[in-house]
Amino acid sequence: MFHYYIIFKPHGVLSQFTKEHKHKTLGDVFDFPKNVYPIGRLDVDSEGLLLLTDDKKLNHALLNPLKRHERIYWVQVEGAVTQEAIENLEKGVTISIEGKAYHTLPAKARIIETPEILPERMPPVRYRKLIPTTWIELKLVEGKNRQVRRMTAQTGFPTLRLVRANIEKLHLSDLTSEAIIIPGTVKLLTQKEVYAKLNIK
């Protein structure tokens, strides 16, 4: 009998159970069963949807780069984003991955309003009075290390806040029916629910 959990990973929490420096881990947020581990990662400064399971088949299916599962990110960036930047994000930009140039796969990008279901980040994002910020929705089918941050920086708009909203049809809003989702919220799902939402056969 496998376990399937989704969590709104808070900012400042590592996507792991092993202690590292002074950062909190997933084990500090919730008492997960033994042998349950996250599929994929969100870096310590990022937030949002994280799936944890002890189902190795699902782990392989989601992390296999050939499968190209869609992930949606809400990204607050510094500056007033231009249409040119949006088009560049969609076409793909060249970033550095482990010291090597990498051209990102085509993506979908658009400017959005501030997502209403998100509370203010803790600690709050540092604002600069004379510089506006913009929220972007970015749909990717790959997940290189710190890819979203590298992509927005490459277009001239540094990331201030990064939240993963979706993995395929699995969404942050699946965590609760409340209007605002609190970071650290955890929900146990069934295998049928998870496989259906992730389009896993």
Buried (B, 14 or more C-beta within 10 A) or exposed (E): EBBBBBBBBBBBBBBBBEEEEEEBBBBBBEEBEEEBBBBBBBBBBBBBBBBBBBBEEBBEBBEEEEEEBBBBBBBBBBBEBBEEBBEBBBEBBEBEEEEEEBEBBEBBBEBEEEBEBBEEBEEEEEEEEEEEBBBBBBBBBBBBEBBBBBBBBBBBBEBBBBBBBBBBEBBBEBBBEEEEBEBBBBEEBEBEBBBEBBEBE
